[in-house]
Amino acid sequence: MTAGDRTVRLRRALPSDAEAAAGVWLRSFAAALPGVVRPRSDDEVRGHFRHVLVPARETWVARAADGDVVGVMVLEGEELDQLYLAPEWRGRGIGDRFVALAKERVPEGLSLWTFQVNAPAHRFYERHGFTAVERTDGSGNEEREPDVRYVWRP
């Protein structure tokens, strides 16, 4: 664990975190998935965080010592719906901590979707014991991007 890891705290998102969490999502999506077309504008993403994800889902943020939100995770039942890190904070163990938290919160098992083009995400989730169980042509997601469903069972 690096010194940077110890300065990051995971906690439930507050309404005041919605804008920063959306900003992390936008920057991370752009960095990790430059070829994937987003169906929502930046303002629509911010509104979705403000009006849906933070108030109605189990949304968590990673906050650095300086108060900046550097990661976001959303759980919806057994679905790990979102896990995004600020690009400059990747590789510091925050994603590992989010997955451990998700497994703690939903110990009976988790599932998630990620895009087929996102090979780093595949490696990350497989390293955490997730198994690919389904591949689609993307017709069932907003982006119309081929995706993969992963499942973790204890």
Salt bridges, closest charged atoms under 4 A:
ASP17 OD2 - ARG11 NH1 2.63
ASP17 OD1 - ARG63 NH1 2.63
GLU19 OE2 - ARG46 NE 2.94
GLU19 OE1 - ARG50 NH1 3.53
ASP42 OD1 - ARG38 NH2 2.46
ASP43 OD1 - ARG46 NH1 3.32
GLU58 OE2 - ARG105 NE 2.54
GLU76 OE1 - ARG57 NE 3.08
GLU78 OE1 - ARG153 NH1 3.50
GLU88 OE1 - ARG27 NH1 3.17
ASP96 OD1 - ARG127 NH1 3.30
ASP96 OD1 - HIS128 NE2 2.71
GLU142 OE2 - ARG40 NH2 2.99
